[in-house]
Amino acid sequence: LTVYGSLNQSVEDKIDYTENVVKIEGGNHAQFGDYGAQDGDGVATISVEGQQELTANAVAAFTQGE
């Protein structure tokens, strides 16, 4: 499973597959945790809580085989 924010270009540039990929529109790298701005991140257009909820939902769906 690969989950990434659309504003984290450094990750998107490295993905050369399509299976088990979740792109969170408006998300960035920093908002997957609470560790502040990261080099290369765009400014998120989704809330921290919203991004983390979408991430948790993606992980749950993946682990349940959905």
FENQUICOR-V530382 format. One record per backbone hydrogen bond with DSSP energy under -0.5 kcal/mol. CO is the residue of the C=O (numbers start at 1). NH is the residue of the N-H. If there is no record, write none. Layout:
co=(CO | CO)
nh=(NH | NH)
This chain:
co=(2 | 4 | 5 | 7 | 7 | 8 | 8 | 9 | 11 | 11 | 12 | 14 | 18 | 20 | 22 | 22 | 23 | 24 | 24 | 26 | 26 | 27 | 29 | 30 | 30 | 38 | 40 | 47 | 48 | 49 | 50 | 51 | 52 | 53 | 54 | 55 | 56 | 57 | 58 | 59 | 60 | 61 | 62)
nh=(22 | 24 | 8 | 9 | 42 | 11 | 12 | 13 | 14 | 15 | 15 | 16 | 21 | 2 | 4 | 24 | 25 | 6 | 27 | 45 | 46 | 7 | 32 | 33 | 35 | 41 | 9 | 51 | 52 | 53 | 54 | 55 | 56 | 57 | 58 | 59 | 60 | 61 | 62 | 63 | 64 | 66 | 65)
